[in-house]
């Protein structure tokens, strides 16, 4: 199973970016997907997660209303639309795939995910 994240870059505060993560080597629609991020000197933190069919989502409180996770199972891709970006959103963003029988708050925990992408850097300037 391979996850390839892309879409990161440099953006000014208040701007937007859309991250993509393409999954290969497995049946994409069988996996819940999550986005996490890690800023320099900080621990990896949960950003958002989406269920197999896209009908259920979780967001970290600080991202609610600004970030939107979505997926296109026909394209084996999960997206993270990030709006109203702030300098504190600067981090490496990782996508992850989890294979569970139920979609629950476990989707917010990094150790529950089996597969990880390589990360894409988002830098928000003030």
C-alpha positions in Angstrom: 0.0 0.0 0.0 1.4 3.4 -1.0 0.2 6.8 -0.2 1.4 9.8 -2.1 0.6 13.3 -0.7 0.9 16.5 -2.6 -0.3 20.0 -2.8 1.7 21.7 -0.1 3.5 25.0 -0.6 4.0 28.5 0.6 0.9 30.6 1.1 0.1 33.9 2.8 -2.1 34.0 5.9 -5.7 34.0 4.9 -5.0 32.0 1.8 -6.1 28.5 0.8 -4.5 25.2 -0.3 -5.8 21.8 -1.3 -3.8 18.8 -0.4 -4.3 15.5 -2.2 -3.3 12.0 -1.3 -3.4 9.2 -3.8 -3.6 5.6 -2.6 -2.4 2.7 -4.5 -1.9 -1.0 -4.0 -5.2 -1.7 -2.2 -8.9 -1.3 -2.3 -9.1 2.4 -1.4 -12.8 2.3 -0.5 -12.1 -0.2 2.2 -10.0 2.3 4.2 -10.9 5.2 6.4 -8.5 8.1 5.7 -7.0 10.7 7.9 -4.9 13.8 7.8 -2.4 14.6 10.5 0.3 17.3 10.8 3.5 17.9 12.6 5.0 21.3 13.1 8.7 21.7 14.0 9.4 20.7 17.5 5.9 19.5 18.1 4.1 16.1 18.2 2.1 14.9 15.3 -1.5 16.0 15.7 -4.8 15.0 14.2 -6.4 17.2 11.6 -9.3 15.4 10.0 -10.6 12.0 9.1 -13.2 10.5 6.7 -15.0 7.2 6.6 -14.9 4.7 3.8 -17.8 6.2 1.8 -17.3 9.7 2.9 -20.4 10.0 4.9 -18.8 10.6 8.2 -16.0 12.9 9.2 -14.1 14.1 12.2 -12.2 17.3 12.6 -9.8 18.7 15.2 -11.5 21.6 16.9 -9.0 24.2 15.6 -9.7 23.1 12.0 -13.5 23.1 12.1 -15.0 25.5 9.7 -11.7 26.1 8.0 -10.7 22.7 6.7 -12.7 20.2 4.7 -11.8 16.6 4.1 -13.3 14.7 1.2 -12.6 11.7 -0.9 -13.1 10.4 -4.4 -13.2 6.6 -4.4 -13.1 6.5 -8.1 -9.8 8.3 -8.1 -8.4 6.6 -5.0 -7.8 10.1 -3.6 -8.5 11.9 -0.4 -8.4 15.7 -0.2 -7.9 18.3 2.4 -9.2 21.7 1.5 -7.6 24.3 3.8 -9.0 27.8 3.9 -8.3 30.9 6.1 -4.8 29.5 6.7 -2.9 30.9 9.7 0.9 30.9 10.4 0.3 28.3 13.1 -1.0 25.9 10.4 2.6 25.6 9.2 3.6 22.0 9.3 4.2 18.8 7.4 0.9 17.3 6.6 0.5 13.5 6.4 -2.2 11.3 5.0 -2.9 8.0 6.5 -5.1 4.9 5.9 -6.9 2.9 8.5 -8.7 -0.4 8.2 -11.3 -0.9 10.9 -14.7 -2.4 11.3 -16.3 0.8 12.6 -15.6 4.5 12.0 -15.3 6.1 15.4 -13.2 8.5 17.4 -10.3 6.0 16.9 -9.9 7.8 13.6 -8.4 10.7 15.6 -5.5 8.6 16.9 -2.4 8.3 14.8 -1.5 4.9 16.1 -4.7 3.4 14.8 -3.6 4.0 11.2 -1.8 1.2 9.3 -0.3 3.1 6.4 1.2 6.6 6.0 2.2 8.9 3.2 5.5 10.7 3.1 4.1 14.2 4.0 3.8 17.5 2.2 5.0 20.7 3.7 2.6 23.6 4.2 4.1 27.0 5.1 1.9 29.9 5.9 3.5 33.3 6.0 2.2 36.2 8.1 
